[in-house]
Every structure is written in C-alpha cells, then in structure tokens.
C-alpha cells in the first residue's frame, strides 16, 4: 500500500512540474487580451495547429503550437501553457509567441502508423503527419497571462512580458 501511495504521489508531482495545455476557453480569453494590448494584430485568425508529440520521460508528451495569420499574410505561432504553480509564481499561463513563421512544404509526410513518440512526430488539423515541423520561426517572446476577474467583465486576463 505504501508503495502504491508513493508511486501515485510521484506521478502527481511530475504532472505538476510539467504543466498542462491551457483550455480552449482560457486560450480564447488570452488571445483577446493579446489583441487588446496590441501585442499581436487584431486581424490574427487561427489557421492551423501543429502538435509535436515526443517521449521525454515516462509518457508521450504533446506540445501544441497554434498558427495564426493576419490580413497581410503575416504568420505567428503561439504556445499556451497552464502554470500549475500560479500562486507561487504570480501568473496562470505562460504564453510564448513565435515570430517570422514560415511554411516548409518540403517535409517528409508519414503515415499515422509510422507516427510514434519514440521518434517524435508532428500532426496537423488536416490529419497529416510529418517527422519534422512544417512551420518554422526565427524568434520568440514569453509573456505571463494573469487571471483577473471583475463584477462587470467576469474572468479575463492581463498580459505581462516575462522576465528574460
């Protein structure tokens, strides 16, 4: 019994350290705050999701990158990560914005049977799998999304530049 409790505690600890993907509702509110604060263009619309799955420890981890394009065809990618230590750290989500995103159409497409975490793979909204990323970027900036609430607005987020 002690061993099972110890293993369960270890798994919970690992999950807390790794963080989780932000929920769709939170992503929408964070995106609205990024647009409101003019960190990204107000014309940005989501065009794809690049999901990278790999095996860092005991299970397959997936990181999602949301690809956006504005009216001028400028593209960015955003990764939203929920912060499980928000009380200690002072922010609820880490938001990484990747700039100068380009599309690499010369990627090796693979079948879903060949997409394994041991090798790492990318998946897209259209159901395609590749063994390397279709989207590439040159630079990134981290932001902290801090959950706030008010009687009139309800739940919303304020955005702060993360310390380098």
NUDO-278689 format. One record per atom (N, C-alpha, C): residue in one letter; atom name; x, y, z; chain. Coordinates in pm, whole numbers, plus 50000, padded with zeros to 5 digits. Example, Ala and Ser with C-alpha at 12.3 -4.5 7.8 and 13.67 -1.06 7.14 Angstrom:
// NUDO-278689
 resn name    px    py    pz chain
    a    N 51319 49431 50780     A
    a   CA 51230 49550 50780     A
    a    C 51320 49670 50780     A
    s    N 51285 49775 50708     A
    s   CA 51367 49894 50714     A
    s    C 51290 50003 50787     A
END
This chain:
// NUDO-278689
 resn name    px    py    pz chain
    x    N 50082 49881 50000     A
    x   CA 50000 50000 50000     A
    x    C 50087 50126 50000     A
    x    N 50194 50126 50081     A
    x   CA 50282 50241 50086     A
    x    C 50347 50266 49950     A
    x    N 50383 50156 49883     A
    x   CA 50448 50169 49753     A
    x    C 50352 50233 49652     A
    x    N 50226 50190 49650     A
    x   CA 50128 50248 49558     A
    x    C 50108 50395 49587     A
    x    N 50100 50432 49714     A
    x   CA 50084 50571 49752     A
    x    C 50205 50653 49709     A
    x    N 50325 50597 49725     A
    x   CA 50446 50666 49685     A
    x    C 50450 50688 49534     A
    x    N 50415 50585 49458     A
    x   CA 50414 50596 49311     A
    x    C 50310 50698 49266     A
    x    N 50192 50696 49327     A
    x   CA 50086 50791 49293     A
    x    C 50133 50934 49323     A
    x    N 50197 50955 49437     A
    x   CA 50248 51087 49474     A
    x    C 50354 51134 49376     A
    x    N 50440 51044 49333     A
    x   CA 50544 51076 49236     A
    x    C 50482 51120 49103     A
    x    N 50382 51048 49056     A
    x   CA 50316 51083 48930     A
    x    C 50249 51220 48939     A
    x    N 50182 51248 49049     A
    x   CA 50117 51379 49066     A
    x    C 50224 51489 49067     A
    x    N 50335 51464 49136     A
    x   CA 50444 51562 49138     A
    x    C 50500 51590 49000     A
    x    N 50518 51487 48920     A
    x   CA 50570 51503 48784     A
    x    C 50473 51584 48700     A
    x    N 50344 51554 48711     A
    x   CA 50244 51629 48636     A
    x    C 50244 51776 48674     A
    x    N 50260 51805 48801     A
    x   CA 50265 51944 48846     A
    x    C 50386 52017 48791     A
    x    N 50498 51950 48781     A
    x   CA 50620 52013 48729     A
    x    C 50613 52036 48578     A
    x    N 50548 51945 48507     A
    x   CA 50546 51952 48361     A
    x    C 50448 52056 48308     A
    x    N 50343 52086 48381     A
    x   CA 50244 52180 48331     A
    x    C 50149 52111 48235     A
    x    N 50048 52183 48196     A
    x   CA 49946 52128 48108     A
    x    C 49913 52230 48002     A
    x    N 49845 52185 47903     A
    x   CA 49794 52270 47797     A
    x    C 49680 52355 47854     A
    x    N 49674 52480 47816     A
    x   CA 49566 52568 47858     A
    x    C 49436 52526 47790     A
    x    N 49323 52547 47857     A
    x   CA 49194 52509 47800     A
    x    C 49156 52603 47686     A
    x    N 49063 52559 47602     A
    x   CA 49021 52639 47487     A
    x    C 48961 52772 47532     A
    x    N 48882 52769 47638     A
    x   CA 48820 52890 47690     A
    x    C 48928 52990 47736     A
    x    N 49030 52939 47807     A
    x   CA 49140 53026 47850     A
    x    C 49219 53079 47731     A
    x    N 49246 52993 47632     A
    x   CA 49319 53037 47513     A
    x    C 49246 53151 47443     A
    x    N 49115 53140 47431     A
    x   CA 49037 53245 47364     A
    x    C 49047 53377 47440     A
    x    N 49039 53371 47572     A
    x   CA 49047 53493 47653     A
    x    C 49188 53552 47651     A
    x    N 49288 53467 47652     A
    x   CA 49427 53515 47644     A
    x    C 49452 53578 47507     A
    x    N 49403 53515 47400     A
    x   CA 49417 53570 47265     A
    x    C 49351 53707 47257     A
    x    N 49233 53721 47316     A
    x   CA 49163 53850 47316     A
    x    C 49247 53956 47389     A
    x    N 49311 53918 47501     A
    x   CA 49395 54012 47575     A
    x    C 49519 54050 47493     A
    x    N 49578 53954 47423     A
    x   CA 49694 53984 47338     A
    x    C 49657 54083 47228     A
    x    N 49539 54067 47171     A
    x   CA 49491 54159 47067     A
    x    C 49459 54296 47127     A
    x    N 49393 54298 47242     A
    x   CA 49354 54422 47308     A
    x    C 49477 54505 47345     A
    x    N 49581 54437 47394     A
    x   CA 49705 54506 47431     A
    x    C 49797 54532 47312     A
    x    N 49751 54499 47192     A
    x   CA 49825 54521 47066     A
    x    C 49960 54450 47063     A
    x    N 49966 54336 47132     A
    x   CA 50086 54253 47126     A
    x    C 50088 54177 46995     A
    x    N 49969 54139 46950     A
    x   CA 49953 54079 46817     A
    x    C 49846 54158 46742     A
    x    N 49844 54144 46613     A
    x   CA 49747 54214 46528     A
    x    C 49605 54170 46559     A
    x    N 49514 54264 46557     A
    x   CA 49373 54232 46584     A
    x    C 49311 54149 46471     A
    x    N 49379 54142 46355     A
    x   CA 49325 54064 46244     A
    x    C 49375 53919 46243     A
    x    N 49453 53880 46345     A
    x   CA 49505 53742 46352     A
    x    C 49391 53642 46366     A
    x    N 49391 53542 46280     A
    x   CA 49293 53432 46285     A
    x    C 49368 53301 46280     A
    x    N 49321 53205 46358     A
    x   CA 49387 53074 46362     A
    x    C 49370 53003 46228     A
    x    N 49482 52946 46178     A
    x   CA 49477 52875 46050     A
    x    C 49516 52728 46063     A
    x    N 49585 52691 46172     A
    x   CA 49628 52552 46188     A
    x    C 49675 52531 46332     A
    x    N 49690 52405 46369     A
    x   CA 49751 52366 46495     A
    x    C 49858 52263 46461     A
    x    N 49980 52289 46505     A
    x   CA 50089 52193 46489     A
    x    C 50111 52128 46625     A
    x    N 50088 51999 46632     A
    x   CA 50106 51924 46757     A
    x    C 50231 51839 46745     A
    x    N 50325 51863 46835     A
    x   CA 50450 51787 46836     A
    x    C 50444 51688 46951     A
    x    N 50452 51559 46920     A
    x   CA 50448 51453 47021     A
    x    C 50583 51384 47028     A
    x    N 50632 51365 47150     A
    x   CA 50762 51303 47171     A
    x    C 50764 51236 47308     A
    x    N 50870 51164 47335     A
    x   CA 50882 51082 47456     A
    x    C 50993 51139 47545     A
    x    N 50963 51238 47635     A
    x   CA 51071 51294 47717     A
    x    C 51101 51214 47843     A
    x    N 51000 51144 47897     A
    x   CA 51018 51071 48023     A
    x    C 50941 50939 48016     A
    x    N 50840 50927 48101     A
    x   CA 50767 50801 48109     A
    x    C 50645 50792 48018     A
    x    N 50603 50902 47958     A
    x   CA 50484 50901 47873     A
    x    C 50505 50993 47754     A
    x    N 50417 50979 47658     A
    x   CA 50424 51061 47537     A
    x    C 50371 51200 47570     A
    x    N 50452 51301 47545     A
    x   CA 50412 51440 47570     A
    x    C 50378 51506 47438     A
    x    N 50277 51593 47439     A
    x   CA 50238 51666 47320     A
    x    C 50241 51815 47349     A
    x    N 50303 51890 47260     A
    x   CA 50306 52035 47269     A
    x    C 50232 52089 47147     A
    x    N 50135 52178 47173     A
    x   CA 50055 52236 47066     A
    x    C 50099 52378 47036     A
    x    N 50116 52405 46907     A
    x   CA 50151 52537 46859     A
    x    C 50036 52584 46769     A
    x    N 49971 52693 46807     A
    x   CA 49857 52745 46734     A
    x    C 49910 52847 46633     A
    x    N 49885 52821 46505     A
    x   CA 49937 52903 46396     A
    x    C 49830 53004 46356     A
    x    N 49868 53132 46353     A
    x   CA 49777 53241 46319     A
    x    C 49830 53317 46199     A
    x    N 49737 53372 46122     A
    x   CA 49773 53454 46006     A
    x    C 49687 53580 46009     A
    x    N 49749 53694 45977     A
    x   CA 49670 53817 45974     A
    x    C 49630 53853 45832     A
    x    N 49561 53965 45816     A
    x   CA 49510 54004 45684     A
    x    C 49621 54032 45584     A
    x    N 49743 54058 45632     A
    x   CA 49858 54082 45544     A
    x    C 49941 53955 45521     A
    x    N 49888 53840 45559     A
    x   CA 49952 53708 45547     A
    x    C 50075 53692 45637     A
    x    N 50090 53778 45736     A
    x   CA 50197 53762 45834     A
    x    C 50154 53652 45931     A
    x    N 50247 53560 45962     A
    x   CA 50212 53447 46048     A
    x    C 50292 53449 46178     A
    x    N 50224 53402 46283     A
    x   CA 50287 53380 46413     A
    x    C 50241 53244 46464     A
    x    N 50311 53192 46563     A
    x   CA 50268 53071 46632     A
    x    C 50262 53105 46781     A
    x    N 50166 53049 46851     A
    x   CA 50153 53072 46994     A
    x    C 50141 52939 47065     A
    x    N 50218 52925 47174     A
    x   CA 50207 52809 47262     A
    x    C 50157 52858 47397     A
    x    N 50045 52800 47442     A
    x   CA 49984 52835 47570     A
    x    C 50013 52722 47668     A
    x    N 50071 52755 47784     A
    x   CA 50098 52654 47886     A
    x    C 50038 52698 48019     A
    x    N 49956 52613 48076     A
    x   CA 49899 52641 48208     A
    x    C 50010 52626 48312     A
    x    N 50013 52718 48409     A
    x   CA 50111 52714 48516     A
    x    C 50046 52657 48641     A
    x    N 50089 52538 48682     A
    x   CA 50031 52474 48800     A
    x    C 50083 52533 48931     A
    x    N 50185 52617 48925     A
    x   CA 50239 52684 49044     A
    x    C 50202 52831 49042     A
    x    N 50081 52863 48998     A
    x   CA 50042 53003 48977     A
    x    C 50044 53086 49105     A
    x    N 50010 53027 49218     A
    x   CA 50010 53103 49344     A
    x    C 50152 53148 49380     A
    x    N 50249 53060 49362     A
    x   CA 50387 53094 49394     A
    x    C 50450 53185 49288     A
    x    N 50421 53158 49160     A
    x   CA 50485 53230 49051     A
    x    C 50417 53362 49017     A
    x    N 50289 53376 49050     A
    x   CA 50217 53501 49023     A
    x    C 50155 53512 48885     A
    x    N 50156 53403 48807     A
    x   CA 50089 53405 48677     A
    x    C 50023 53269 48653     A
    x    N 49919 53270 48569     A
    x   CA 49841 53149 48546     A
    x    C 49880 53072 48421     A
    x    N 49931 53141 48320     A
    x   CA 49968 53077 48194     A
    x    C 50096 53142 48141     A
    x    N 50182 53058 48084     A
    x   CA 50298 53106 48011     A
    x    C 50259 53103 47863     A
    x    N 50272 53217 47799     A
    x   CA 50235 53230 47658     A
    x    C 50362 53264 47580     A
    x    N 50398 53178 47486     A
    x   CA 50516 53202 47403     A
    x    C 50469 53234 47262     A
    x    N 50510 53350 47213     A
    x   CA 50475 53391 47077     A
    x    C 50599 53376 46990     A
    x    N 50584 53301 46882     A
    x   CA 50693 53276 46786     A
    x    C 50668 53363 46663     A
    x    N 50770 53440 46624     A
    x   CA 50756 53536 46515     A
    x    C 50824 53486 46388     A
    x    N 50794 53557 46279     A
    x   CA 50853 53528 46148     A
    x    C 50832 53382 46109     A
    x    N 50709 53335 46124     A
    x   CA 50675 53197 46091     A
    x    C 50668 53180 45941     A
    x    N 50731 53075 45893     A
    x   CA 50727 53038 45751     A
    x    C 50682 52893 45739     A
    x    N 50635 52859 45621     A
    x   CA 50591 52722 45595     A
    x    C 50698 52650 45515     A
    x    N 50737 52533 45563     A
    x   CA 50831 52448 45492     A
    x    C 50750 52334 45429     A
    x    N 50720 52346 45301     A
    x   CA 50641 52243 45233     A
    x    C 50724 52120 45197     A
    x    N 50855 52129 45214     A
    x   CA 50945 52019 45180     A
    x    C 50971 51931 45301     A
    x    N 50863 51887 45367     A
    x   CA 50875 51799 45483     A
    x    C 50834 51658 45444     A
    x    N 50885 51563 45516     A
    x   CA 50856 51423 45489     A
    x    C 50723 51385 45557     A
    x    N 50620 51361 45477     A
    x   CA 50492 51318 45532     A
    x    C 50501 51169 45564     A
    x    N 50441 51132 45680     A
    x   CA 50445 50993 45724     A
    x    C 50302 50947 45750     A
    x    N 50285 50816 45757     A
    x   CA 50152 50760 45786     A
    x    C 50128 50764 45937     A
    x    N 50004 50753 45977     A
    x   CA 49972 50754 46120     A
    x    C 50035 50634 46192     A
    x    N 50055 50523 46119     A
    x   CA 50119 50405 46179     A
    x    C 50268 50431 46209     A
    x    N 50330 50516 46129     A
    x   CA 50471 50548 46148     A
    x    C 50493 50661 46250     A
    x    N 50385 50725 46292     A
    x   CA 50394 50835 46389     A
    x    C 50402 50776 46529     A
    x    N 50522 50768 46584     A
    x   CA 50542 50713 46718     A
    x    C 50616 50814 46805     A
    x    N 50586 50811 46932     A
    x   CA 50651 50904 47026     A
    x    C 50800 50878 47038     A
    x    N 50842 50755 47020     A
    x   CA 50984 50724 47031     A
    x    C 51066 50807 46932     A
    x    N 51014 50825 46812     A
    x   CA 51083 50901 46709     A
    x    C 51044 51048 46708     A
    x    N 50931 51081 46770     A
    x   CA 50877 51215 46764     A
    x    C 50806 51236 46631     A
    x    N 50694 51306 46634     A
    x   CA 50621 51334 46511     A
    x    C 50536 51459 46528     A
    x    N 50493 51514 46416     A
    x   CA 50408 51633 46412     A
    x    C 50275 51594 46349     A
    x    N 50168 51651 46402     A
    x   CA 50034 51627 46348     A
    x    C 49969 51763 46327     A
    x    N 49883 51772 46223     A
    x   CA 49819 51898 46186     A
    x    C 49668 51880 46184     A
    x    N 49596 51990 46181     A
    x   CA 49449 51986 46184     A
    x    C 49390 51909 46067     A
    x    N 49457 51907 45954     A
    x   CA 49404 51835 45838     A
    x    C 49430 51684 45846     A
    x    N 49492 51637 45957     A
    x   CA 49516 51494 45975     A
    x    C 49651 51447 45923     A
    x    N 49731 51535 45865     A
    x   CA 49864 51497 45815     A
    x    C 49960 51474 45930     A
    x    N 50057 51386 45907     A
    x   CA 50166 51360 46000     A
    x    C 50298 51384 45927     A
    x    N 50394 51444 45997     A
    x   CA 50528 51462 45940     A
    x    C 50631 51426 46047     A
    x    N 50754 51401 46003     A
    x   CA 50860 51369 46100     A
    x    C 50943 51491 46136     A
    x    N 50913 51606 46074     A
    x   CA 50975 51733 46112     A
    x    C 50869 51842 46098     A
    x    N 50889 51954 46166     A
    x   CA 50790 52060 46169     A
    x    C 50769 52127 46035     A
    x    N 50644 52147 45999     A
    x   CA 50609 52216 45876     A
    x    C 50623 52368 45893     A
    x    N 50608 52416 46017     A
    x   CA 50619 52559 46045     A
    x    C 50752 52586 46114     A
    x    N 50818 52692 46071     A
    x   CA 50947 52730 46129     A
    x    C 50941 52877 46168     A
    x    N 51015 52913 46274     A
    x   CA 51018 53051 46320     A
    x    C 51158 53089 46360     A
    x    N 51179 53221 46367     A
    x   CA 51314 53272 46394     A
    x    C 51331 53318 46538     A
    x    N 51229 53375 46600     A
    x   CA 51245 53430 46735     A
    x    C 51117 53409 46815     A
    x    N 51129 53429 46945     A
    x   CA 51011 53413 47031     A
    x    C 51020 53509 47150     A
    x    N 50904 53536 47209     A
    x   CA 50894 53618 47330     A
    x    C 50796 53551 47423     A
    x    N 50831 53547 47553     A
    x   CA 50744 53487 47655     A
    x    C 50665 53596 47727     A
    x    N 50539 53563 47754     A
    x   CA 50450 53652 47830     A
    x    C 50384 53571 47940     A
    x    N 50348 53640 48047     A
    x   CA 50269 53579 48154     A
    x    C 50126 53629 48141     A
    x    N 50032 53537 48142     A
    x   CA 49890 53571 48142     A
    x    C 49840 53553 48285     A
    x    N 49788 53661 48342     A
    x   CA 49744 53661 48481     A
    x    C 49593 53672 48485     A
    x    N 49530 53574 48547     A
    x   CA 49384 53569 48554     A
    x    C 49333 53676 48651     A
    x    N 49234 53751 48604     A
    x   CA 49169 53855 48685     A
    x    C 49019 53833 48674     A
    x    N 48946 53896 48761     A
    x   CA 48800 53891 48748     A
    x    C 48741 54019 48805     A
    x    N 48631 54059 48747     A
    x   CA 48558 54175 48796     A
    x    C 48410 54146 48782     A
    x    N 48334 54221 48852     A
    x   CA 48189 54200 48851     A
    x    C 48131 54220 48711     A
    x    N 48179 54320 48639     A
    x   CA 48123 54352 48508     A
    x    C 48186 54271 48395     A
    x    N 48316 54246 48401     A
    x   CA 48385 54174 48293     A
    x    C 48382 54023 48312     A
    x    N 48370 53977 48433     A
    x   CA 48385 53834 48460     A
    x    C 48533 53800 48459     A
    x    N 48567 53679 48417     A
    x   CA 48706 53635 48413     A
    x    C 48774 53689 48287     A
    x    N 48892 53749 48305     A
    x   CA 48971 53799 48192     A
    x    C 49118 53786 48229     A
    x    N 49207 53819 48135     A
    x   CA 49350 53806 48157     A
    x    C 49420 53939 48132     A
    x    N 49522 53964 48213     A
    x   CA 49615 54073 48183     A
    x    C 49745 54006 48139     A
    x    N 49816 54074 48052     A
    x   CA 49937 54016 47991     A
    x    C 50057 54099 48034     A
    x    N 50163 54030 48077     A
    x   CA 50289 54096 48114     A
    x    C 50404 54025 48045     A
    x    N 50502 54102 48004     A
    x   CA 50623 54045 47946     A
    x    C 50695 53965 48053     A
    x    N 50735 53843 48022     A
    x   CA 50806 53758 48119     A
    x    C 50949 53806 48131     A
    x    N 51006 53789 48249     A
    x   CA 51147 53823 48269     A
    x    C 51232 53730 48185     A
    x    N 51336 53784 48127     A
    x   CA 51424 53705 48040     A
    x    C 51516 53618 48119     A
END
